[in-house]
Amino acid sequence: MIVHHVLVECIDGESATNSPEGIHQDGVDFIVSAFVVESKNIGGGESMIYLEDKKTKVFQTTLKEGQGILQADKNSCLWHEVTPIYPLNKDLPAYRSSIGFDIEIMQ
């Protein structure tokens, strides 16, 4: 398992993303995408899961602190993305901190 921390921050009132590639797979057996640790003053950040045609949306949510999504990834019919975040108040710090888990099954 690979664990990685990501902090996405909105600078100067601009939106920001940790998914610039759009709809994708990560290339491992399973993932926990964006287990949200902390978010402040943001909108957006919607997690979406699609079928292999990358058009049929099967799940959509805005994760709250303490939530993440466990899903099959490599060689599955599931693809995912997260929308950019943006500050609700441009005069205050705006960010989202999350932990991702990339899981390979040993055989």
N, C-alpha and C positions, 0 to 999 in steps of 0.2 A: 504494500500500500504506500502510495505517495501522498503526503499531506502538504498542502500549500495555502498560505495566507495571502489574501489580496485586500488591499485598501484602495478603493476608488474614491477620489476626491474631486469635487467640482471647484475649479480655480476661476476666480474673477467672474463668478456667476454663470459660467458655461456648463453645459452638460458634459458627462463623462461616461465611458463604458469600459467594461472588462471583456466585452464580446464583440470586438470590431469585425470579426469574420462573419458575423450573422449566424444563421442556422448551421449547426455543425455537430459532429461527434468528436469526442476526445481521443478515441482510439484505444481504450482500455475496456476490460470486461464490464465493469460497473463503475458508476460515479455517484458521489454525493456532490451535486453542484451547489455552490453558494450556500453553505450552511451559514446563515447570517448571525454574526456575533454582535454587531452594533450598527445602527444607522441613525443619522442625525439630519434633520432638516431637508429631507429629500422626497421627491416624487419620482415616478417611473420605477425602473428596476423590476419589471414584470418578467417572471420566468415562464417560458412557453415550451411545450413539448409537442412535436409533430411526428406524423408517420413518415415513412421513407420517401414519399413524394415531396416532402418539405413544404406542403401546402395545407394538408389536413391537420388542423390543430386538435389535439386530444386532451390537453390540459393547459391551464393558464392561471397563474396566481402571483400575487405580490408577497414574497416571503417576509415574515416578521422576524424579529430577533428570536433566536432559538429554533428557527425552522430551516430545513433544507430539503432537497429532493434526492432520494435514492432511486437510480434507474439503471437498467441495462444500457450498454453503450455499444461497443464494438460488435459487429455482426448482428446487431439487432435492427428492428424496424424503427427505432426511436431516434430522433434528432432533437436538438434543443438550442435555445438562445435566450438571452436576457436583454431587455431594452435598456437604453441609456438612463442614467439617473440625472436629475436636475435639481437645483436648489429651490425650495419653496420660498425662502426669504434670501435674496441675493446679498444681504448685508451680514449674514451669519454663516459660519462654517457649514459645509454640506458634504457628507461622505457616507460610504457604506463599507464596512469591514466584514469579510467573510472567509470561511475556510472551505477549501475543496478537498475531496478525497478521491484519488484515482486508485481503483482496486483491480488487481490482476488475480485471477484464480489459478493457483499452482496445480498442475495435473501430473 
